[in-house]
Amino acid sequence: MLVTGAAGGVGSYAIALLSSLGFSVTASTGRAETHDYLRQLGASDFIDRHELSEAGKPLQAERWTGAVDSVGSTTLANVLAQTTYGGAVTACGLAAGADLPATVIPHILRSVALIGVDSVMAPMKRREAAWRLLQTQLTPEHIELATEAEVGLAELPEVAEAILAGKVRGRVVVKVS
Ligand SMILES: NC(=O)c1ccc[n+]([C@@H]2O[C@H](COP(=O)([O-])OP(=O)(O)OC[C@H]3O[C@@H](n4cnc5c(N)ncnc54)[C@H](OP(=O)(O)O)[C@@H]3O)[C@@H](O)[C@H]2O)c1
């Protein structure tokens, strides 16, 4: 399985979950300094995110049986083109852009599925299933590892700048009280 945007919040949790479910996980990241962190979460292989960011052919060598993509744009198009016959790719985010410069070729020649993910309007039944998965598959160590910091509301502007500058890994917990 491939996880893009690996050192981000979605990517970190996806790696921990997939790895604990028994998948072999490749992490795509632009930050080589996060490899140790990602390995501790469960990644066993790494690619530089720039490998996926340039426009590529509609059909490429098959590398992934599935992927969790939080990047979008040409990255998602390349991931679809590299997914094996019958594989599935989830589109979770748009860190690199909301466009999708892809073709239908991987879908009609390799039966690759592109599955949308939305957490905002997800029905309660699906949320409960997701929470169960977090409860059964993640350890407190996973969560601690993937929590960069705990901050108050006043610190948010500073944290937002750090996130946009690519300096935060995993999640930041905001104490609202
Ligand atoms: N669908 C939903 O329900 C849902 C829920 C939550 C979040 N999201 C979306 O998912 C995306 C990720 O959220 P997040 O909370 O994980 O954000 P995040 O913590 O900021 O992580 C995003 C990661 O994407 C990578 N990245 C950033 N800019 C990039 C670029 N220009 N090209 C390629 N990779 C880039 C970086 O990973 P590396 O440093 O490892 O390269 C970064 O850590 C966002 O677009 C967010 O809006 C969607």
The ligand as an ORCA input file, in Angstrom:
! r2SCAN-3c Opt
* xyz 0 1
  N     -11.576     13.989      3.159
  C     -11.586     14.286      4.439
  O     -12.531     14.040      5.177
  C     -10.363     14.909      5.017
  C     -10.100     14.852      6.379
  C      -8.925     15.428      6.850
  C      -8.079     16.079      5.969
  N      -8.396     16.143      4.655
  C      -7.516     16.766      3.675
  O      -6.408     15.886      3.531
  C      -5.231     16.632      3.243
  C      -4.166     16.278      4.285
  O      -4.627     16.693      5.566
  P      -3.629     16.639      6.793
  O      -4.396     17.044      7.977
  O      -2.900     15.339      6.772
  O      -2.632     17.824      6.384
  P      -1.101     17.987      6.801
  O      -0.896     17.471      8.175
  O      -0.738     19.390      6.472
  O      -0.351     16.976      5.808
  C      -0.320     17.154      4.424
  C       0.950     16.501      3.904
  O       0.928     16.547      2.491
  C       2.248     16.673      1.997
  N       2.296     17.874      1.134
  C       2.100     19.154      1.488
  N       2.203     19.969      0.415
  C       2.476     19.159     -0.636
  C       2.712     19.391     -2.029
  N       2.677     20.625     -2.551
  N       2.959     18.317     -2.811
  C       3.005     17.060     -2.299
  N       2.799     16.779     -0.997
  C       2.536     17.819     -0.183
  C       3.163     16.803      3.205
  O       3.657     15.500      3.493
  P       5.244     15.170      3.519
  O       5.840     16.223      4.368
  O       5.297     13.800      4.085
  O       5.688     15.253      2.090
  C       2.232     17.224      4.316
  O       2.694     16.814      5.567
  C      -5.635     18.107      3.258
  O      -5.867     18.521      1.930
  C      -6.918     18.103      4.075
  O      -7.753     19.176      3.718
  C      -9.521     15.562      4.181
*
